[in-house]
Structure formats: structure tokens, C-alpha cells
Amino acid sequence: MSSQVQRSQPIQPSLNNESPFKAMIRNNMRQYSMIIALIFIMVLFQILTNGLLLKPLNITNLILQNSYILVLAIGMVLVIITGHIDLSVGSIAAFVGAISGILMVNYNVPMFVAVIISLLVGAIIGAWQGFWIAYIKIPAFIVTLAGMLLFRGLTMIVLEGKSIAPFPESFQKMSAGFIPDITSGGSLHVLTIIIGIVLSAVIVFIQVKNRRTQLKYNFDVQSQGMFILKLAGMIALLNVFTYVLAAYEGIPNILIILAVLIVVYTFITNKTKAGRHVYAIGGNEKAAQLSGIKTKRMTFWVFVNMGVLSALSGLLFAARLNAATPKAGNLFELDAIAACFIGGASAYGGIGTVPGAIIGGLVMGIMNNGMSLLGLGIDWQQGIKGLVLLAAVAFDIYNKNKAS
């Protein structure tokens, strides 16, 4: 698979006079195929569920139900890009959720202080695992498998096999609350509509600016007609989405957290030296080390970051469940890993994107939700998700072999 997928880059001119549009599709095949697959799955389940899938209430539930998996997928894609894997994220999420419950429920620690402590615990766990992986050179599979067992056991120990509840209302709003409206009593959430319009203007500005920059440096770009069509589609999709949210309760607080994470991590991976180093390590660690990249330190911080995001995921799950339970985080790691591979990350490392991981997570989430609406049992759901994951990885290997 072409390495063009891993970040936005100018379309290279083809040697056989291939049009820029065709070159764009060819160079970004995996990315666009996942978007097309997402749309296809949405339309399919919308028809099969007689319109229930895209109801405002169900769209909101989709966001709330999959938020903690999407947070994990953002960190997991960086781990996978570096050529590693993390099997411990679900257990870390459960352990941090238990710690937050003990602090807020048993000891009445203020919510803000408890959240900071919980995130620091996640960072320390990530540093612990990152040390063994980066500096002692124990394979990540082994270290994180040990972590999965260790922190699942510690979760049961600190909770003594019981759940802790309820959490303070302010903490619950982090995962189950909505941004307040500027008006009251209307059928639509006005502030959500306004945010959609403002974001549309921002997208137009950024896209036009990027196109002008590419033209200035004589890069190949889409035709003006295709550019306008793509931009109009993005704006229409954004405003339909915000309208659907506005028809229920508006924008969930968790969606704001997710949006900030997506923007920040997309910027880091695409525009910063640290992001380029992550891709370089995954592409060829020895070459990256010879070129002056401190591969051990970078790998260490990737796992610290994964620990923090695992902690955040655990907090969001505990806030939504309104309880810290010993069974929390079960199979979270598999859903996060599947989201990354379905979204375009390579099993060989060096390739993947944050938006791709989010798309993969949405594919998994919509499939789960759609199959539940259809009344399919968990046995069928697990089997179908397994086949989808296998097909995604097989497609990645097929493209890699074709490219070579």
C-alpha cells in the first residue's frame, strides 16, 4: 500500500499522463475505500432498520457508546505506526476507572483533582511499559500482555470484586452531558446549528488556503470543479450532522473532547517533527536511528501517551456507566486495534492516520449498533466483526504486495 496514505501529501505527477483525480484516488485508495465502506454500511443499516440508525437519538447514542474506543484508537494508531501493539489498554482503563471511583466516591476528592491524578496514574503505567519496550527491548506484545493481566488483577484487588457508585454529577457530565444552549424551549439546539455554520466557514478557509499554497508551488491539484464538489459535500455532511444533533440535545461534551483530540493528534502526526519521527521509526527503525532520531526515547513517549489516553478512556467509561466495575474495559484493546487496522494502519508499521483510526472505529461502532437494532446476538456480532478485521488486514497485505 502506498505510503501516501499516512499523511496528506501533494499528488505526484504520473508517468503515464494519468489525470490528477485518478492519481489522487490511486494514491489514497485505502483511505477513500474506508470512507466509502463507512457510507455503505450506514446506508445498509439505515435501510435494514427502517430508518432507526440515523435518528437523532441513535446518532447521539452512537457517539456516547463509542467515545472511549475512539479515544483508545487515537493512541493505538501511534503505537501501531511505530511497529508495536498494546494489549493492556482495556485493563489500564479499568484500573484507572477504579482509582477514580475510590478517590471521588470513597474519599470525596474534588472531581478536577481526581481526574488529574487518574491521568498521571495512566502516564506512570505507560512509562513503566515503555521502559521495558524501548530500553530493555522486550517485545511490546509480551510487555503489554503482562500489563493486561497485571492491571486487570489490580483492578479486582482495589475494588475487592465490587462496584463503586455513584460518581458526582459533575463527573458524569463529562461523558453523558451536553453543551448548554443559548436559548431555551425551542425544538432545535440553536448553539449546535451556529457551531456547524462556523465550522463550515473554517473548513472553507483552510481548504481554499491549502489549494492556493499547492498552486503557488506548482503541485498537482484537483480540478476546480472537483474541488468545489468535494468542499460542498464536506460542508453538507457537516451541517446535516450538526442538524441531527441539534434535533435532540445538541453536541455531547464527549464530542468536544474527541474533536480536540483528533485535531491535536492529526496536527502532531502531520505537521511536527515528533510525528515524522514516529512514521520514520515504523518505516525502518534502524535507518531512523542512523539518521539521528532517538528511537528509544520516542518509543517510550508513544507508550506514555497511550497510557494517558487509556486513563482518559477509563474515566469516560466510568462517567458514562456511573460506576467503577471490575469488568470495565473488557475487550477494549481488541476494538481499538481493529479500528486502527480497518482505518488503514499497516500491520507492518509505518502507515496509519488518526482520521483513519476514527473512521475504522465508526465502522465498528455502526456495525455493532446496527446489528443490535436488528436483534442479532453477540455471537453473530463477534463473528462478523472478526471477518471484517480479517478482510481489512488482507486488503492491506494485498496492496503492499502489489506495490512491491
Secondary structure, DSSP 8 states (H G I E B T S, - for coil): --GGGGS---B---TT---HHHHHHHHTHHHHHHHHHHHHHHHHHHHHTTT-TTSHHHHHHHHHHHHHHHHHHHHHHHHHHTT---S-HHHHHHHHHHHHHIIIIIS---HHHHHHHHHHHHHHHHHHHHHHHHTS---HHHHHHHHHHHHHHHHHHHHTT--B----HHHHHHHH-B---SSSS-SS-HHHHHHHHHHHHHHHHHHHHHHHHHHHTT-B---HHHHHHHHHHHHHHHHHHHHHHHTTT--BHHHHHHHHHHHHHHHHHHHSHHHHHHHHHHH-HHHHHHTT--HHHHHHHHHHHHHHHHHHHHHHHHHHHTSB-TTTTTTHHHHHHHHHHHTT--TTSS---HHHHHHHHHHHHHHHHHHHHTT--HHHHHHHHHHHHHHHHHHHHHHHHHH-
